[in-house]
Amino acid sequence: MATPTRNRRTEILEAAARLFAARGFHGVTIEDIGGAVGVSGPALYRHFSGKDALLAEMLLDISSRLRGSAAAVVTTAATPAEMLDALLNVQITFALEQPALITVHDRELGNVPDQERRQIRRLQRLYVEEWVTVLAELHPGTPAARLRAATHAVFGLLNSTPHSAGELPSQAMRPLLRAMARAALHASVNGH
């Protein structure tokens, strides 16, 4: 008997992200999600208690993964410059590989139950603070509020990929995004 190569839960989350991004949370049914992964809609209840729980887990998962990736690269890089390079790589990889999750987060976070939404926001704040800590090491004396604003602005720039997907191949987009993010950070922390 062959072992499945993909985790069913992950398949469901990925299919739901694509559907939510394309049609919105309220425009997608459990049956639509089940159909996208080749199971009946009710079979999804073995994995999730409902569509809102699926959305919550989707956004909690990516927020947790981003936060964990940032913590890992910051603790393994040797210098603040290497840390920033690694953080840029984490965010650019996410932006290029997960445009549906960016769209879902932007449009659907309000549909996540309150408790999970607070957890998502907390994880996101911790992720931002990893960036702020590194930027503070690179730009001592720059107020933390300015570094935080610069970080959010760079996320906005990088997370615009759902609007530019397909314009350039990933191997061309990656250095473009990196150069733009570095220029934005430089200008914002140096007051230009």
C-alpha positions as YAML, in Angstrom:
chain: A
units: angstrom
residues:
- id: 1
  name: MET
  ca: [0.00, 0.00, 0.00]
- id: 2
  name: ALA
  ca: [1.43, 3.36, -1.04]
- id: 3
  name: THR
  ca: [1.84, 6.05, 1.57]
- id: 4
  name: PRO
  ca: [0.32, 9.41, 0.70]
- id: 5
  name: THR
  ca: [2.99, 11.93, -0.24]
- id: 6
  name: ARG
  ca: [1.00, 14.92, 1.00]
- id: 7
  name: ASN
  ca: [-0.60, 15.63, 4.30]
- id: 8
  name: ARG
  ca: [-4.39, 15.87, 3.76]
- id: 9
  name: ARG
  ca: [-4.76, 18.70, 6.25]
- id: 10
  name: THR
  ca: [-2.12, 20.74, 4.39]
- id: 11
  name: GLU
  ca: [-3.84, 20.01, 1.09]
- id: 12
  name: ILE
  ca: [-7.12, 21.28, 2.51]
- id: 13
  name: LEU
  ca: [-5.52, 24.46, 3.86]
- id: 14
  name: GLU
  ca: [-3.80, 25.17, 0.55]
- id: 15
  name: ALA
  ca: [-6.96, 24.56, -1.48]
- id: 16
  name: ALA
  ca: [-9.01, 26.72, 0.88]
- id: 17
  name: ALA
  ca: [-6.44, 29.53, 0.62]
- id: 18
  name: ARG
  ca: [-6.65, 29.49, -3.17]
- id: 19
  name: LEU
  ca: [-10.46, 29.45, -3.11]
- id: 20
  name: PHE
  ca: [-10.77, 32.15, -0.43]
- id: 21
  name: ALA
  ca: [-8.32, 34.34, -2.35]
- id: 22
  name: ALA
  ca: [-10.25, 33.89, -5.59]
- id: 23
  name: ARG
  ca: [-13.83, 34.07, -4.33]
- id: 24
  name: GLY
  ca: [-13.72, 35.37, -0.76]
- id: 25
  name: PHE
  ca: [-14.47, 33.53, 2.46]
- id: 26
  name: HIS
  ca: [-18.23, 33.90, 2.11]
- id: 27
  name: GLY
  ca: [-18.14, 32.88, -1.56]
- id: 28
  name: VAL
  ca: [-16.72, 29.43, -0.78]
- id: 29
  name: THR
  ca: [-18.56, 26.48, 0.73]
- id: 30
  name: ILE
  ca: [-17.23, 23.45, 2.57]
- id: 31
  name: GLU
  ca: [-18.34, 21.45, -0.47]
- id: 32
  name: ASP
  ca: [-16.19, 23.66, -2.74]
- id: 33
  name: ILE
  ca: [-13.15, 23.04, -0.57]
- id: 34
  name: GLY
  ca: [-13.82, 19.32, -0.40]
- id: 35
  name: GLY
  ca: [-14.25, 19.17, -4.17]
- id: 36
  name: ALA
  ca: [-10.90, 20.91, -4.64]
- id: 37
  name: VAL
  ca: [-9.13, 18.16, -2.71]
- id: 38
  name: GLY
  ca: [-11.22, 15.27, -3.99]
- id: 39
  name: VAL
  ca: [-13.35, 14.53, -0.93]
- id: 40
  name: SER
  ca: [-16.92, 15.24, 0.03]
- id: 41
  name: GLY
  ca: [-17.49, 18.51, 1.87]
- id: 42
  name: PRO
  ca: [-18.66, 16.78, 5.07]
- id: 43
  name: ALA
  ca: [-15.41, 14.75, 5.12]
- id: 44
  name: LEU
  ca: [-13.61, 18.02, 5.93]
- id: 45
  name: TYR
  ca: [-15.26, 18.00, 9.35]
- id: 46
  name: ARG
  ca: [-12.86, 15.20, 10.29]
- id: 47
  name: HIS
  ca: [-10.08, 17.79, 10.01]
- id: 48
  name: PHE
  ca: [-11.79, 21.09, 10.93]
- id: 49
  name: SER
  ca: [-14.87, 21.95, 12.94]
- id: 50
  name: GLY
  ca: [-16.03, 24.37, 10.28]
- id: 51
  name: LYS
  ca: [-15.02, 26.91, 7.68]
- id: 52
  name: ASP
  ca: [-14.16, 29.58, 10.26]
- id: 53
  name: ALA
  ca: [-11.89, 27.12, 12.12]
- id: 54
  name: LEU
  ca: [-10.18, 26.30, 8.83]
- id: 55
  name: LEU
  ca: [-9.59, 30.01, 8.14]
- id: 56
  name: ALA
  ca: [-8.29, 30.55, 11.67]
- id: 57
  name: GLU
  ca: [-5.86, 27.65, 11.43]
- id: 58
  name: MET
  ca: [-4.69, 28.81, 8.00]
- id: 59
  name: LEU
  ca: [-3.78, 32.28, 9.28]
- id: 60
  name: LEU
  ca: [-2.44, 31.04, 12.63]
- id: 61
  name: ASP
  ca: [-0.24, 28.56, 10.81]
- id: 62
  name: ILE
  ca: [1.36, 31.08, 8.46]
- id: 63
  name: SER
  ca: [1.78, 33.66, 11.22]
- id: 64
  name: SER
  ca: [3.45, 31.04, 13.41]
- id: 65
  name: ARG
  ca: [5.69, 29.83, 10.58]
- id: 66
  name: LEU
  ca: [6.82, 33.37, 9.72]
- id: 67
  name: ARG
  ca: [7.52, 34.14, 13.37]
- id: 68
  name: GLY
  ca: [9.41, 30.87, 13.82]
- id: 69
  name: SER
  ca: [11.45, 31.38, 10.65]
- id: 70
  name: ALA
  ca: [12.41, 34.89, 11.73]
- id: 71
  name: ALA
  ca: [13.48, 33.71, 15.19]
- id: 72
  name: ALA
  ca: [15.52, 30.89, 13.65]
- id: 73
  name: VAL
  ca: [17.39, 33.05, 11.15]
- id: 74
  name: VAL
  ca: [18.07, 35.80, 13.67]
- id: 75
  name: THR
  ca: [19.60, 33.35, 16.14]
- id: 76
  name: THR
  ca: [21.77, 31.63, 13.52]
- id: 77
  name: ALA
  ca: [23.09, 34.62, 11.55]
- id: 78
  name: ALA
  ca: [26.45, 35.99, 12.65]
- id: 79
  name: THR
  ca: [25.93, 39.71, 12.09]
- id: 80
  name: PRO
  ca: [23.00, 42.13, 12.00]
- id: 81
  name: ALA
  ca: [23.54, 42.57, 8.23]
- id: 82
  name: GLU
  ca: [23.28, 38.79, 7.74]
- id: 83
  name: MET
  ca: [20.18, 38.78, 9.96]
- id: 84
  name: LEU
  ca: [18.52, 41.41, 7.78]
- id: 85
  name: ASP
  ca: [19.42, 39.47, 4.62]
- id: 86
  name: ALA
  ca: [17.90, 36.34, 6.15]
- id: 87
  name: LEU
  ca: [14.75, 38.19, 7.25]
- id: 88
  name: LEU
  ca: [14.35, 39.65, 3.77]
- id: 89
  name: ASN
  ca: [14.72, 36.17, 2.32]
- id: 90
  name: VAL
  ca: [12.00, 34.80, 4.66]
- id: 91
  name: GLN
  ca: [9.54, 37.53, 3.72]
- id: 92
  name: ILE
  ca: [10.35, 37.49, -0.01]
- id: 93
  name: THR
  ca: [10.02, 33.72, -0.16]
- id: 94
  name: PHE
  ca: [6.66, 33.96, 1.59]
- id: 95
  name: ALA
  ca: [5.51, 36.76, -0.72]
- id: 96
  name: LEU
  ca: [6.48, 34.88, -3.87]
- id: 97
  name: GLU
  ca: [5.30, 31.45, -2.81]
- id: 98
  name: GLN
  ca: [2.11, 32.29, -0.88]
- id: 99
  name: PRO
  ca: [0.26, 35.12, -2.67]
- id: 100
  name: ALA
  ca: [-3.10, 33.49, -1.88]
- id: 101
  name: LEU
  ca: [-2.38, 33.64, 1.86]
- id: 102
  name: ILE
  ca: [-1.50, 37.32, 1.56]
- id: 103
  name: THR
  ca: [-4.83, 38.01, -0.14]
- id: 104
  name: VAL
  ca: [-6.76, 35.91, 2.38]
- id: 105
  name: HIS
  ca: [-5.12, 37.64, 5.33]
- id: 106
  name: ASP
  ca: [-5.77, 41.11, 3.91]
- id: 107
  name: ARG
  ca: [-9.42, 40.43, 3.15]
- id: 108
  name: GLU
  ca: [-10.54, 37.82, 5.64]
- id: 109
  name: LEU
  ca: [-8.84, 38.37, 9.00]
- id: 110
  name: GLY
  ca: [-12.09, 39.92, 10.24]
- id: 111
  name: ASN
  ca: [-13.84, 36.58, 9.71]
- id: 112
  name: VAL
  ca: [-11.53, 34.79, 12.13]
- id: 113
  name: PRO
  ca: [-13.03, 34.23, 15.60]
- id: 114
  name: ASP
  ca: [-11.84, 36.80, 18.17]
- id: 115
  name: GLN
  ca: [-9.58, 34.53, 20.22]
- id: 116
  name: GLU
  ca: [-7.69, 33.21, 17.21]
- id: 117
  name: ARG
  ca: [-7.52, 36.70, 15.67]
- id: 118
  name: ARG
  ca: [-5.80, 37.94, 18.84]
- id: 119
  name: GLN
  ca: [-3.31, 35.05, 18.60]
- id: 120
  name: ILE
  ca: [-2.61, 35.86, 14.95]
- id: 121
  name: ARG
  ca: [-2.05, 39.54, 15.77]
- id: 122
  name: ARG
  ca: [0.27, 38.61, 18.65]
- id: 123
  name: LEU
  ca: [2.37, 36.36, 16.41]
- id: 124
  name: GLN
  ca: [2.52, 39.11, 13.81]
- id: 125
  name: ARG
  ca: [3.66, 41.66, 16.38]
- id: 126
  name: LEU
  ca: [6.41, 39.27, 17.50]
- id: 127
  name: TYR
  ca: [7.47, 38.82, 13.87]
- id: 128
  name: VAL
  ca: [7.65, 42.59, 13.37]
- id: 129
  name: GLU
  ca: [9.68, 42.96, 16.57]
- id: 130
  name: GLU
  ca: [12.30, 40.52, 15.21]
- id: 131
  name: TRP
  ca: [12.77, 42.96, 12.33]
- id: 132
  name: VAL
  ca: [12.78, 46.00, 14.61]
- id: 133
  name: THR
  ca: [15.45, 44.45, 16.84]
- id: 134
  name: VAL
  ca: [17.71, 43.76, 13.85]
- id: 135
  name: LEU
  ca: [17.13, 47.18, 12.33]
- id: 136
  name: ALA
  ca: [17.91, 48.81, 15.69]
- id: 137
  name: GLU
  ca: [21.28, 47.05, 15.69]
- id: 138
  name: LEU
  ca: [21.97, 48.30, 12.17]
- id: 139
  name: HIS
  ca: [20.66, 51.82, 12.83]
- id: 140
  name: PRO
  ca: [21.32, 52.66, 16.49]
- id: 141
  name: GLY
  ca: [19.58, 55.79, 17.62]
- id: 142
  name: THR
  ca: [16.68, 55.44, 15.20]
- id: 143
  name: PRO
  ca: [13.44, 55.46, 17.20]
- id: 144
  name: ALA
  ca: [11.74, 52.07, 17.47]
- id: 145
  name: ALA
  ca: [8.47, 53.58, 16.20]
- id: 146
  name: ARG
  ca: [10.23, 54.63, 12.98]
- id: 147
  name: LEU
  ca: [11.80, 51.18, 12.56]
- id: 148
  name: ARG
  ca: [8.40, 49.54, 13.15]
- id: 149
  name: ALA
  ca: [6.75, 51.82, 10.57]
- id: 150
  name: ALA
  ca: [9.54, 51.07, 8.10]
- id: 151
  name: THR
  ca: [9.07, 47.33, 8.66]
- id: 152
  name: HIS
  ca: [5.34, 47.56, 8.01]
- id: 153
  name: ALA
  ca: [5.98, 49.62, 4.88]
- id: 154
  name: VAL
  ca: [8.42, 47.01, 3.57]
- id: 155
  name: PHE
  ca: [5.88, 44.27, 4.26]
- id: 156
  name: GLY
  ca: [3.37, 46.25, 2.24]
- id: 157
  name: LEU
  ca: [5.82, 46.52, -0.63]
- id: 158
  name: LEU
  ca: [6.79, 42.84, -0.55]
- id: 159
  name: ASN
  ca: [3.24, 41.62, 0.03]
- id: 160
  name: SER
  ca: [2.05, 43.38, -3.11]
- id: 161
  name: THR
  ca: [3.01, 40.24, -5.04]
- id: 162
  name: PRO
  ca: [-0.59, 39.04, -5.51]
- id: 163
  name: HIS
  ca: [-1.02, 42.11, -7.73]
- id: 164
  name: SER
  ca: [2.15, 41.51, -9.74]
- id: 165
  name: ALA
  ca: [2.14, 37.71, -9.90]
- id: 166
  name: GLY
  ca: [3.06, 36.47, -13.33]
- id: 167
  name: GLU
  ca: [4.59, 39.74, -14.51]
- id: 168
  name: LEU
  ca: [8.12, 38.45, -13.96]
- id: 169
  name: PRO
  ca: [9.39, 34.97, -13.17]
- id: 170
  name: SER
  ca: [10.31, 34.32, -9.53]
- id: 171
  name: GLN
  ca: [14.04, 34.34, -10.29]
- id: 172
  name: ALA
  ca: [13.69, 37.92, -11.60]
- id: 173
  name: MET
  ca: [11.21, 39.07, -8.94]
- id: 174
  name: ARG
  ca: [13.35, 37.93, -6.00]
- id: 175
  name: PRO
  ca: [16.29, 40.33, -6.64]
- id: 176
  name: LEU
  ca: [13.89, 43.13, -7.63]
- id: 177
  name: LEU
  ca: [11.96, 42.77, -4.37]
- id: 178
  name: ARG
  ca: [15.18, 42.55, -2.37]
- id: 179
  name: ALA
  ca: [16.57, 45.74, -3.97]
- id: 180
  name: MET
  ca: [13.30, 47.61, -3.47]
- id: 181
  name: ALA
  ca: [12.99, 46.50, 0.16]
- id: 182
  name: ARG
  ca: [16.57, 47.50, 0.92]
- id: 183
  name: ALA
  ca: [16.07, 50.90, -0.74]
- id: 184
  name: ALA
  ca: [12.84, 51.46, 1.19]
- id: 185
  name: LEU
  ca: [14.48, 50.53, 4.48]
- id: 186
  name: HIS
  ca: [17.48, 52.71, 3.78]
- id: 187
  name: ALA
  ca: [15.33, 55.71, 2.90]
- id: 188
  name: SER
  ca: [12.99, 55.26, 5.84]
- id: 189
  name: VAL
  ca: [15.61, 54.86, 8.55]
- id: 190
  name: ASN
  ca: [17.86, 57.57, 7.14]
- id: 191
  name: GLY
  ca: [15.07, 60.10, 6.84]
- id: 192
  name: HIS
  ca: [15.00, 60.40, 3.05]
...
